[in-house]
Amino acid sequence: MGSADATQVQAAHNQIQTFMLSPEGHAGIEAFGFAANALFLLLFAAVGGALGARLVARNRRPEV
């Protein structure tokens, strides 16, 4: 990595850091966190519902 590449990476890092520390960046972080938590809870609700349905279901025996 050359000197020009390092300067470019540092400039990009500074731009990203400035954005993340801005009010818009904070709002984006909070929105992403809210969406990630909602997805996490939805996943566990689906798994819990499927598991509960499997455990509570009646045993069906075929009639002969």
CHARMM internal coordinates of N, CA and C (Angstrom, degrees):
IC EDIT
DIST 1 N 1 CA 1.4375
DIST 1 CA 1 C 1.5196
ANGL 1 N 1 CA 1 C 107.89
DIST 1 C 2 N 1.3013
ANGL 1 CA 1 C 2 N 114.01
DIHE 1 N 1 CA 1 C 2 N 126.65
DIST 2 N 2 CA 1.4588
ANGL 1 C 2 N 2 CA 118.85
DIHE 1 CA 1 C 2 N 2 CA -177.42
DIST 2 CA 2 C 1.5110
ANGL 2 N 2 CA 2 C 112.32
DIHE 1 C 2 N 2 CA 2 C -87.30
DIST 2 C 3 N 1.2998
ANGL 2 CA 2 C 3 N 114.41
DIHE 2 N 2 CA 2 C 3 N 178.35
DIST 3 N 3 CA 1.4576
ANGL 2 C 3 N 3 CA 121.23
DIHE 2 CA 2 C 3 N 3 CA -179.26
DIST 3 CA 3 C 1.5297
ANGL 3 N 3 CA 3 C 111.04
DIHE 2 C 3 N 3 CA 3 C -65.07
DIST 3 C 4 N 1.3412
ANGL 3 CA 3 C 4 N 116.35
DIHE 3 N 3 CA 3 C 4 N -38.85
DIST 4 N 4 CA 1.4592
ANGL 3 C 4 N 4 CA 120.44
DIHE 3 CA 3 C 4 N 4 CA -179.77
DIST 4 CA 4 C 1.5328
ANGL 4 N 4 CA 4 C 110.40
DIHE 3 C 4 N 4 CA 4 C -66.20
DIST 4 C 5 N 1.3336
ANGL 4 CA 4 C 5 N 116.66
DIHE 4 N 4 CA 4 C 5 N -38.65
DIST 5 N 5 CA 1.4611
ANGL 4 C 5 N 5 CA 121.02
DIHE 4 CA 4 C 5 N 5 CA 178.98
DIST 5 CA 5 C 1.5303
ANGL 5 N 5 CA 5 C 110.55
DIHE 4 C 5 N 5 CA 5 C -65.42
DIST 5 C 6 N 1.3179
ANGL 5 CA 5 C 6 N 116.46
DIHE 5 N 5 CA 5 C 6 N -42.99
DIST 6 N 6 CA 1.4670
ANGL 5 C 6 N 6 CA 120.57
DIHE 5 CA 5 C 6 N 6 CA 179.62
DIST 6 CA 6 C 1.5248
ANGL 6 N 6 CA 6 C 110.78
DIHE 5 C 6 N 6 CA 6 C -62.81
DIST 6 C 7 N 1.3227
ANGL 6 CA 6 C 7 N 116.75
DIHE 6 N 6 CA 6 C 7 N -39.14
DIST 7 N 7 CA 1.4635
ANGL 6 C 7 N 7 CA 121.10
DIHE 6 CA 6 C 7 N 7 CA 178.69
DIST 7 CA 7 C 1.5228
ANGL 7 N 7 CA 7 C 110.24
DIHE 6 C 7 N 7 CA 7 C -65.60
DIST 7 C 8 N 1.3276
ANGL 7 CA 7 C 8 N 116.20
DIHE 7 N 7 CA 7 C 8 N -40.27
DIST 8 N 8 CA 1.4633
ANGL 7 C 8 N 8 CA 120.95
DIHE 7 CA 7 C 8 N 8 CA 179.13
DIST 8 CA 8 C 1.5338
ANGL 8 N 8 CA 8 C 111.15
DIHE 7 C 8 N 8 CA 8 C -65.66
DIST 8 C 9 N 1.3137
ANGL 8 CA 8 C 9 N 116.33
DIHE 8 N 8 CA 8 C 9 N -42.42
DIST 9 N 9 CA 1.4647
ANGL 8 C 9 N 9 CA 120.57
DIHE 8 CA 8 C 9 N 9 CA 178.80
DIST 9 CA 9 C 1.5270
ANGL 9 N 9 CA 9 C 110.04
DIHE 8 C 9 N 9 CA 9 C -64.85
DIST 9 C 10 N 1.3203
ANGL 9 CA 9 C 10 N 117.48
DIHE 9 N 9 CA 9 C 10 N -41.80
DIST 10 N 10 CA 1.4615
ANGL 9 C 10 N 10 CA 121.39
DIHE 9 CA 9 C 10 N 10 CA 178.95
DIST 10 CA 10 C 1.5229
ANGL 10 N 10 CA 10 C 111.08
DIHE 9 C 10 N 10 CA 10 C -63.50
DIST 10 C 11 N 1.3386
ANGL 10 CA 10 C 11 N 117.65
DIHE 10 N 10 CA 10 C 11 N -39.87
DIST 11 N 11 CA 1.4593
ANGL 10 C 11 N 11 CA 121.25
DIHE 10 CA 10 C 11 N 11 CA 178.69
DIST 11 CA 11 C 1.5290
ANGL 11 N 11 CA 11 C 110.46
DIHE 10 C 11 N 11 CA 11 C -65.30
DIST 11 C 12 N 1.3345
ANGL 11 CA 11 C 12 N 116.83
DIHE 11 N 11 CA 11 C 12 N -42.81
DIST 12 N 12 CA 1.4647
ANGL 11 C 12 N 12 CA 120.30
DIHE 11 CA 11 C 12 N 12 CA 178.33
DIST 12 CA 12 C 1.5323
ANGL 12 N 12 CA 12 C 110.37
DIHE 11 C 12 N 12 CA 12 C -64.02
DIST 12 C 13 N 1.3207
ANGL 12 CA 12 C 13 N 116.91
DIHE 12 N 12 CA 12 C 13 N -41.11
DIST 13 N 13 CA 1.4610
ANGL 12 C 13 N 13 CA 121.31
DIHE 12 CA 12 C 13 N 13 CA 178.42
DIST 13 CA 13 C 1.5184
ANGL 13 N 13 CA 13 C 110.76
DIHE 12 C 13 N 13 CA 13 C -61.06
DIST 13 C 14 N 1.3125
ANGL 13 CA 13 C 14 N 117.36
DIHE 13 N 13 CA 13 C 14 N -43.10
DIST 14 N 14 CA 1.4647
ANGL 13 C 14 N 14 CA 121.56
DIHE 13 CA 13 C 14 N 14 CA -179.98
DIST 14 CA 14 C 1.5293
ANGL 14 N 14 CA 14 C 111.16
DIHE 13 C 14 N 14 CA 14 C -64.87
DIST 14 C 15 N 1.3520
ANGL 14 CA 14 C 15 N 117.19
DIHE 14 N 14 CA 14 C 15 N -38.85
DIST 15 N 15 CA 1.4639
ANGL 14 C 15 N 15 CA 120.35
DIHE 14 CA 14 C 15 N 15 CA 178.47
DIST 15 CA 15 C 1.5297
ANGL 15 N 15 CA 15 C 110.75
DIHE 14 C 15 N 15 CA 15 C -65.20
DIST 15 C 16 N 1.3150
ANGL 15 CA 15 C 16 N 116.70
DIHE 15 N 15 CA 15 C 16 N -43.67
DIST 16 N 16 CA 1.4606
ANGL 15 C 16 N 16 CA 120.64
DIHE 15 CA 15 C 16 N 16 CA -179.80
DIST 16 CA 16 C 1.5255
ANGL 16 N 16 CA 16 C 110.12
DIHE 15 C 16 N 16 CA 16 C -65.54
DIST 16 C 17 N 1.3102
ANGL 16 CA 16 C 17 N 116.76
DIHE 16 N 16 CA 16 C 17 N -42.65
DIST 17 N 17 CA 1.4645
ANGL 16 C 17 N 17 CA 120.20
DIHE 16 CA 16 C 17 N 17 CA 179.74
DIST 17 CA 17 C 1.5198
ANGL 17 N 17 CA 17 C 110.90
DIHE 16 C 17 N 17 CA 17 C -63.84
DIST 17 C 18 N 1.3133
ANGL 17 CA 17 C 18 N 117.38
DIHE 17 N 17 CA 17 C 18 N -41.30
DIST 18 N 18 CA 1.4618
ANGL 17 C 18 N 18 CA 121.26
DIHE 17 CA 17 C 18 N 18 CA 178.61
DIST 18 CA 18 C 1.5204
ANGL 18 N 18 CA 18 C 110.49
DIHE 17 C 18 N 18 CA 18 C -62.76
DIST 18 C 19 N 1.3431
ANGL 18 CA 18 C 19 N 116.10
DIHE 18 N 18 CA 18 C 19 N -42.40
DIST 19 N 19 CA 1.4676
ANGL 18 C 19 N 19 CA 119.50
DIHE 18 CA 18 C 19 N 19 CA 178.82
DIST 19 CA 19 C 1.5211
ANGL 19 N 19 CA 19 C 111.15
DIHE 18 C 19 N 19 CA 19 C -64.60
DIST 19 C 20 N 1.3254
ANGL 19 CA 19 C 20 N 117.57
DIHE 19 N 19 CA 19 C 20 N -44.26
DIST 20 N 20 CA 1.4569
ANGL 19 C 20 N 20 CA 120.23
DIHE 19 CA 19 C 20 N 20 CA -176.88
DIST 20 CA 20 C 1.5287
ANGL 20 N 20 CA 20 C 112.13
DIHE 19 C 20 N 20 CA 20 C -67.64
DIST 20 C 21 N 1.2857
ANGL 20 CA 20 C 21 N 117.99
DIHE 20 N 20 CA 20 C 21 N -26.04
DIST 21 N 21 CA 1.4608
ANGL 20 C 21 N 21 CA 121.03
DIHE 20 CA 20 C 21 N 21 CA 178.68
DIST 21 CA 21 C 1.5247
ANGL 21 N 21 CA 21 C 112.87
DIHE 20 C 21 N 21 CA 21 C -88.11
DIST 21 C 22 N 1.3394
ANGL 21 CA 21 C 22 N 116.92
DIHE 21 N 21 CA 21 C 22 N -4.60
DIST 22 N 22 CA 1.4619
ANGL 21 C 22 N 22 CA 121.04
DIHE 21 CA 21 C 22 N 22 CA 178.56
DIST 22 CA 22 C 1.5307
ANGL 22 N 22 CA 22 C 109.22
DIHE 21 C 22 N 22 CA 22 C -81.68
DIST 22 C 23 N 1.3381
ANGL 22 CA 22 C 23 N 116.86
DIHE 22 N 22 CA 22 C 23 N 165.02
DIST 23 N 23 CA 1.4752
ANGL 22 C 23 N 23 CA 119.00
DIHE 22 CA 22 C 23 N 23 CA 176.88
DIST 23 CA 23 C 1.5341
ANGL 23 N 23 CA 23 C 112.55
DIHE 22 C 23 N 23 CA 23 C -59.33
DIST 23 C 24 N 1.3213
ANGL 23 CA 23 C 24 N 117.31
DIHE 23 N 23 CA 23 C 24 N -36.58
DIST 24 N 24 CA 1.4638
ANGL 23 C 24 N 24 CA 120.30
DIHE 23 CA 23 C 24 N 24 CA 178.20
DIST 24 CA 24 C 1.5253
ANGL 24 N 24 CA 24 C 111.11
DIHE 23 C 24 N 24 CA 24 C -65.37
DIST 24 C 25 N 1.3252
ANGL 24 CA 24 C 25 N 116.37
DIHE 24 N 24 CA 24 C 25 N -38.44
DIST 25 N 25 CA 1.4541
ANGL 24 C 25 N 25 CA 120.90
DIHE 24 CA 24 C 25 N 25 CA 177.64
DIST 25 CA 25 C 1.5183
ANGL 25 N 25 CA 25 C 111.97
DIHE 24 C 25 N 25 CA 25 C -65.06
DIST 25 C 26 N 1.3310
ANGL 25 CA 25 C 26 N 115.79
DIHE 25 N 25 CA 25 C 26 N -42.46
DIST 26 N 26 CA 1.4597
ANGL 25 C 26 N 26 CA 119.49
DIHE 25 CA 25 C 26 N 26 CA 177.52
DIST 26 CA 26 C 1.5270
ANGL 26 N 26 CA 26 C 110.93
DIHE 25 C 26 N 26 CA 26 C -62.84
DIST 26 C 27 N 1.3314
ANGL 26 CA 26 C 27 N 116.29
DIHE 26 N 26 CA 26 C 27 N -40.98
DIST 27 N 27 CA 1.4666
ANGL 26 C 27 N 27 CA 119.58
DIHE 26 CA 26 C 27 N 27 CA 178.03
DIST 27 CA 27 C 1.5249
ANGL 27 N 27 CA 27 C 110.49
DIHE 26 C 27 N 27 CA 27 C -63.53
DIST 27 C 28 N 1.3050
ANGL 27 CA 27 C 28 N 117.65
DIHE 27 N 27 CA 27 C 28 N -39.51
DIST 28 N 28 CA 1.4598
ANGL 27 C 28 N 28 CA 121.13
DIHE 27 CA 27 C 28 N 28 CA 178.20
DIST 28 CA 28 C 1.5149
ANGL 28 N 28 CA 28 C 111.95
DIHE 27 C 28 N 28 CA 28 C -64.81
DIST 28 C 29 N 1.3105
ANGL 28 CA 28 C 29 N 116.64
DIHE 28 N 28 CA 28 C 29 N -41.51
DIST 29 N 29 CA 1.4658
ANGL 28 C 29 N 29 CA 121.09
DIHE 28 CA 28 C 29 N 29 CA 178.21
DIST 29 CA 29 C 1.5276
ANGL 29 N 29 CA 29 C 109.96
DIHE 28 C 29 N 29 CA 29 C -63.08
DIST 29 C 30 N 1.3330
ANGL 29 CA 29 C 30 N 117.02
DIHE 29 N 29 CA 29 C 30 N -44.53
DIST 30 N 30 CA 1.4652
ANGL 29 C 30 N 30 CA 120.72
DIHE 29 CA 29 C 30 N 30 CA 179.43
DIST 30 CA 30 C 1.5219
ANGL 30 N 30 CA 30 C 111.24
DIHE 29 C 30 N 30 CA 30 C -65.34
DIST 30 C 31 N 1.3297
ANGL 30 CA 30 C 31 N 117.72
DIHE 30 N 30 CA 30 C 31 N -41.90
DIST 31 N 31 CA 1.4682
ANGL 30 C 31 N 31 CA 120.95
DIHE 30 CA 30 C 31 N 31 CA 179.34
DIST 31 CA 31 C 1.5245
ANGL 31 N 31 CA 31 C 110.67
DIHE 30 C 31 N 31 CA 31 C -64.39
DIST 31 C 32 N 1.3250
ANGL 31 CA 31 C 32 N 117.42
DIHE 31 N 31 CA 31 C 32 N -41.57
DIST 32 N 32 CA 1.4587
ANGL 31 C 32 N 32 CA 120.33
DIHE 31 CA 31 C 32 N 32 CA 177.81
DIST 32 CA 32 C 1.5205
ANGL 32 N 32 CA 32 C 110.63
DIHE 31 C 32 N 32 CA 32 C -65.19
DIST 32 C 33 N 1.3159
ANGL 32 CA 32 C 33 N 117.39
DIHE 32 N 32 CA 32 C 33 N -40.87
DIST 33 N 33 CA 1.4648
ANGL 32 C 33 N 33 CA 120.86
DIHE 32 CA 32 C 33 N 33 CA 177.96
DIST 33 CA 33 C 1.5188
ANGL 33 N 33 CA 33 C 111.44
DIHE 32 C 33 N 33 CA 33 C -63.35
DIST 33 C 34 N 1.3231
ANGL 33 CA 33 C 34 N 116.82
DIHE 33 N 33 CA 33 C 34 N -41.71
DIST 34 N 34 CA 1.4647
ANGL 33 C 34 N 34 CA 120.81
DIHE 33 CA 33 C 34 N 34 CA 178.10
DIST 34 CA 34 C 1.5215
ANGL 34 N 34 CA 34 C 110.53
DIHE 33 C 34 N 34 CA 34 C -62.93
DIST 34 C 35 N 1.3269
ANGL 34 CA 34 C 35 N 117.23
DIHE 34 N 34 CA 34 C 35 N -44.70
DIST 35 N 35 CA 1.4678
ANGL 34 C 35 N 35 CA 121.27
DIHE 34 CA 34 C 35 N 35 CA 179.87
DIST 35 CA 35 C 1.5276
ANGL 35 N 35 CA 35 C 110.99
DIHE 34 C 35 N 35 CA 35 C -65.13
DIST 35 C 36 N 1.3224
ANGL 35 CA 35 C 36 N 117.89
DIHE 35 N 35 CA 35 C 36 N -40.70
DIST 36 N 36 CA 1.4645
ANGL 35 C 36 N 36 CA 121.37
DIHE 35 CA 35 C 36 N 36 CA 179.34
DIST 36 CA 36 C 1.5260
ANGL 36 N 36 CA 36 C 110.37
DIHE 35 C 36 N 36 CA 36 C -64.91
DIST 36 C 37 N 1.3323
ANGL 36 CA 36 C 37 N 117.62
DIHE 36 N 36 CA 36 C 37 N -42.33
DIST 37 N 37 CA 1.4697
ANGL 36 C 37 N 37 CA 120.71
DIHE 36 CA 36 C 37 N 37 CA 177.82
DIST 37 CA 37 C 1.5168
ANGL 37 N 37 CA 37 C 111.40
DIHE 36 C 37 N 37 CA 37 C -65.00
DIST 37 C 38 N 1.3265
ANGL 37 CA 37 C 38 N 117.25
DIHE 37 N 37 CA 37 C 38 N -40.49
DIST 38 N 38 CA 1.4599
ANGL 37 C 38 N 38 CA 120.70
DIHE 37 CA 37 C 38 N 38 CA 178.70
DIST 38 CA 38 C 1.5244
ANGL 38 N 38 CA 38 C 110.56
DIHE 37 C 38 N 38 CA 38 C -63.57
DIST 38 C 39 N 1.3187
ANGL 38 CA 38 C 39 N 117.21
DIHE 38 N 38 CA 38 C 39 N -42.18
DIST 39 N 39 CA 1.4595
ANGL 38 C 39 N 39 CA 120.93
DIHE 38 CA 38 C 39 N 39 CA 178.28
DIST 39 CA 39 C 1.5227
ANGL 39 N 39 CA 39 C 111.20
DIHE 38 C 39 N 39 CA 39 C -64.46
DIST 39 C 40 N 1.3109
ANGL 39 CA 39 C 40 N 116.12
DIHE 39 N 39 CA 39 C 40 N -41.54
DIST 40 N 40 CA 1.4722
ANGL 39 C 40 N 40 CA 121.74
DIHE 39 CA 39 C 40 N 40 CA 177.92
DIST 40 CA 40 C 1.5240
ANGL 40 N 40 CA 40 C 110.79
DIHE 39 C 40 N 40 CA 40 C -60.72
DIST 40 C 41 N 1.3267
ANGL 40 CA 40 C 41 N 117.16
DIHE 40 N 40 CA 40 C 41 N -47.31
DIST 41 N 41 CA 1.4630
ANGL 40 C 41 N 41 CA 120.86
DIHE 40 CA 40 C 41 N 41 CA 179.75
DIST 41 CA 41 C 1.5225
ANGL 41 N 41 CA 41 C 111.67
DIHE 40 C 41 N 41 CA 41 C -66.59
DIST 41 C 42 N 1.3161
ANGL 41 CA 41 C 42 N 117.58
DIHE 41 N 41 CA 41 C 42 N -37.95
DIST 42 N 42 CA 1.4610
ANGL 41 C 42 N 42 CA 121.33
DIHE 41 CA 41 C 42 N 42 CA 178.15
DIST 42 CA 42 C 1.5272
ANGL 42 N 42 CA 42 C 110.79
DIHE 41 C 42 N 42 CA 42 C -64.32
DIST 42 C 43 N 1.3155
ANGL 42 CA 42 C 43 N 116.61
DIHE 42 N 42 CA 42 C 43 N -40.46
DIST 43 N 43 CA 1.4543
ANGL 42 C 43 N 43 CA 121.01
DIHE 42 CA 42 C 43 N 43 CA 178.09
DIST 43 CA 43 C 1.5318
ANGL 43 N 43 CA 43 C 110.46
DIHE 42 C 43 N 43 CA 43 C -61.58
DIST 43 C 44 N 1.3234
ANGL 43 CA 43 C 44 N 117.46
DIHE 43 N 43 CA 43 C 44 N -47.88
DIST 44 N 44 CA 1.4518
ANGL 43 C 44 N 44 CA 120.40
DIHE 43 CA 43 C 44 N 44 CA -179.80
DIST 44 CA 44 C 1.5225
ANGL 44 N 44 CA 44 C 111.90
DIHE 43 C 44 N 44 CA 44 C -67.57
DIST 44 C 45 N 1.3258
ANGL 44 CA 44 C 45 N 118.27
DIHE 44 N 44 CA 44 C 45 N -33.36
DIST 45 N 45 CA 1.4620
ANGL 44 C 45 N 45 CA 120.11
DIHE 44 CA 44 C 45 N 45 CA 176.55
DIST 45 CA 45 C 1.5216
ANGL 45 N 45 CA 45 C 110.35
DIHE 44 C 45 N 45 CA 45 C -65.69
DIST 45 C 46 N 1.3228
ANGL 45 CA 45 C 46 N 117.38
DIHE 45 N 45 CA 45 C 46 N -41.24
DIST 46 N 46 CA 1.4633
ANGL 45 C 46 N 46 CA 120.71
DIHE 45 CA 45 C 46 N 46 CA 179.18
DIST 46 CA 46 C 1.5225
ANGL 46 N 46 CA 46 C 110.97
DIHE 45 C 46 N 46 CA 46 C -66.42
DIST 46 C 47 N 1.3186
ANGL 46 CA 46 C 47 N 116.70
DIHE 46 N 46 CA 46 C 47 N -44.14
DIST 47 N 47 CA 1.4719
ANGL 46 C 47 N 47 CA 120.12
DIHE 46 CA 46 C 47 N 47 CA 179.23
DIST 47 CA 47 C 1.5256
ANGL 47 N 47 CA 47 C 110.20
DIHE 46 C 47 N 47 CA 47 C -65.16
DIST 47 C 48 N 1.3093
ANGL 47 CA 47 C 48 N 117.18
DIHE 47 N 47 CA 47 C 48 N -43.10
DIST 48 N 48 CA 1.4615
ANGL 47 C 48 N 48 CA 120.47
DIHE 47 CA 47 C 48 N 48 CA 178.71
DIST 48 CA 48 C 1.5195
ANGL 48 N 48 CA 48 C 112.06
DIHE 47 C 48 N 48 CA 48 C -64.75
DIST 48 C 49 N 1.3169
ANGL 48 CA 48 C 49 N 117.85
DIHE 48 N 48 CA 48 C 49 N -39.52
DIST 49 N 49 CA 1.4557
ANGL 48 C 49 N 49 CA 120.63
DIHE 48 CA 48 C 49 N 49 CA 177.59
DIST 49 CA 49 C 1.5130
ANGL 49 N 49 CA 49 C 112.08
DIHE 48 C 49 N 49 CA 49 C -65.41
DIST 49 C 50 N 1.3226
ANGL 49 CA 49 C 50 N 116.35
DIHE 49 N 49 CA 49 C 50 N -42.89
DIST 50 N 50 CA 1.4665
ANGL 49 C 50 N 50 CA 119.65
DIHE 49 CA 49 C 50 N 50 CA 178.75
DIST 50 CA 50 C 1.5263
ANGL 50 N 50 CA 50 C 110.90
DIHE 49 C 50 N 50 CA 50 C -65.62
DIST 50 C 51 N 1.3011
ANGL 50 CA 50 C 51 N 116.86
DIHE 50 N 50 CA 50 C 51 N -41.76
DIST 51 N 51 CA 1.4591
ANGL 50 C 51 N 51 CA 120.90
DIHE 50 CA 50 C 51 N 51 CA 179.29
DIST 51 CA 51 C 1.5262
ANGL 51 N 51 CA 51 C 110.75
DIHE 50 C 51 N 51 CA 51 C -66.70
DIST 51 C 52 N 1.3213
ANGL 51 CA 51 C 52 N 117.05
DIHE 51 N 51 CA 51 C 52 N -43.08
DIST 52 N 52 CA 1.4547
ANGL 51 C 52 N 52 CA 120.90
DIHE 51 CA 51 C 52 N 52 CA 178.18
DIST 52 CA 52 C 1.5170
ANGL 52 N 52 CA 52 C 111.88
DIHE 51 C 52 N 52 CA 52 C -63.25
DIST 52 C 53 N 1.3228
ANGL 52 CA 52 C 53 N 117.37
DIHE 52 N 52 CA 52 C 53 N -41.70
DIST 53 N 53 CA 1.4605
ANGL 52 C 53 N 53 CA 120.49
DIHE 52 CA 52 C 53 N 53 CA 178.33
DIST 53 CA 53 C 1.5192
ANGL 53 N 53 CA 53 C 110.64
DIHE 52 C 53 N 53 CA 53 C -64.28
DIST 53 C 54 N 1.2950
ANGL 53 CA 53 C 54 N 116.88
DIHE 53 N 53 CA 53 C 54 N -37.09
DIST 54 N 54 CA 1.4677
ANGL 53 C 54 N 54 CA 120.91
DIHE 53 CA 53 C 54 N 54 CA -179.83
DIST 54 CA 54 C 1.5302
ANGL 54 N 54 CA 54 C 110.81
DIHE 53 C 54 N 54 CA 54 C -68.95
DIST 54 C 55 N 1.3152
ANGL 54 CA 54 C 55 N 117.34
DIHE 54 N 54 CA 54 C 55 N -40.05
DIST 55 N 55 CA 1.4622
ANGL 54 C 55 N 55 CA 120.72
DIHE 54 CA 54 C 55 N 55 CA -177.40
DIST 55 CA 55 C 1.5254
ANGL 55 N 55 CA 55 C 113.02
DIHE 54 C 55 N 55 CA 55 C -76.79
DIST 55 C 56 N 1.3164
ANGL 55 CA 55 C 56 N 117.56
DIHE 55 N 55 CA 55 C 56 N -31.96
DIST 56 N 56 CA 1.4529
ANGL 55 C 56 N 56 CA 121.46
DIHE 55 CA 55 C 56 N 56 CA -175.29
DIST 56 CA 56 C 1.5317
ANGL 56 N 56 CA 56 C 112.11
DIHE 55 C 56 N 56 CA 56 C -89.99
DIST 56 C 57 N 1.3103
ANGL 56 CA 56 C 57 N 117.18
DIHE 56 N 56 CA 56 C 57 N -18.12
DIST 57 N 57 CA 1.4618
ANGL 56 C 57 N 57 CA 121.04
DIHE 56 CA 56 C 57 N 57 CA -176.22
DIST 57 CA 57 C 1.5293
ANGL 57 N 57 CA 57 C 111.01
DIHE 56 C 57 N 57 CA 57 C -59.41
DIST 57 C 58 N 1.3188
ANGL 57 CA 57 C 58 N 115.33
DIHE 57 N 57 CA 57 C 58 N 143.17
DIST 58 N 58 CA 1.4632
ANGL 57 C 58 N 58 CA 120.55
DIHE 57 CA 57 C 58 N 58 CA 177.95
DIST 58 CA 58 C 1.5209
ANGL 58 N 58 CA 58 C 109.69
DIHE 57 C 58 N 58 CA 58 C -72.68
DIST 58 C 59 N 1.2987
ANGL 58 CA 58 C 59 N 115.25
DIHE 58 N 58 CA 58 C 59 N 147.95
DIST 59 N 59 CA 1.4617
ANGL 58 C 59 N 59 CA 119.73
DIHE 58 CA 58 C 59 N 59 CA 173.63
DIST 59 CA 59 C 1.5264
ANGL 59 N 59 CA 59 C 108.38
DIHE 58 C 59 N 59 CA 59 C -76.09
DIST 59 C 60 N 1.2952
ANGL 59 CA 59 C 60 N 116.37
DIHE 59 N 59 CA 59 C 60 N 123.52
DIST 60 N 60 CA 1.4527
ANGL 59 C 60 N 60 CA 120.90
DIHE 59 CA 59 C 60 N 60 CA 179.51
DIST 60 CA 60 C 1.5275
ANGL 60 N 60 CA 60 C 108.40
DIHE 59 C 60 N 60 CA 60 C -104.04
DIST 60 C 61 N 1.3166
ANGL 60 CA 60 C 61 N 114.86
DIHE 60 N 60 CA 60 C 61 N 123.61
DIST 61 N 61 CA 1.4609
ANGL 60 C 61 N 61 CA 119.85
DIHE 60 CA 60 C 61 N 61 CA 177.75
DIST 61 CA 61 C 1.5181
ANGL 61 N 61 CA 61 C 107.51
DIHE 60 C 61 N 61 CA 61 C -108.89
DIST 61 C 62 N 1.2854
ANGL 61 CA 61 C 62 N 115.89
DIHE 61 N 61 CA 61 C 62 N 135.38
DIST 62 N 62 CA 1.4638
ANGL 61 C 62 N 62 CA 117.54
DIHE 61 CA 61 C 62 N 62 CA 178.85
DIST 62 CA 62 C 1.5336
ANGL 62 N 62 CA 62 C 111.46
DIHE 61 C 62 N 62 CA 62 C -66.87
DIST 62 C 63 N 1.3377
ANGL 62 CA 62 C 63 N 115.31
DIHE 62 N 62 CA 62 C 63 N 137.98
DIST 63 N 63 CA 1.4569
ANGL 62 C 63 N 63 CA 120.03
DIHE 62 CA 62 C 63 N 63 CA 178.44
DIST 63 CA 63 C 1.5312
ANGL 63 N 63 CA 63 C 109.07
DIHE 62 C 63 N 63 CA 63 C -83.44
DIST 63 C 64 N 1.3041
ANGL 63 CA 63 C 64 N 114.61
DIHE 63 N 63 CA 63 C 64 N 133.82
DIST 64 N 64 CA 1.4668
ANGL 63 C 64 N 64 CA 119.32
DIHE 63 CA 63 C 64 N 64 CA -179.52
DIST 64 CA 64 C 1.4853
ANGL 64 N 64 CA 64 C 110.71
DIHE 63 C 64 N 64 CA 64 C -106.30
END
COOR INIT
IC SEED 1 N 1 CA 1 C
IC BUILD
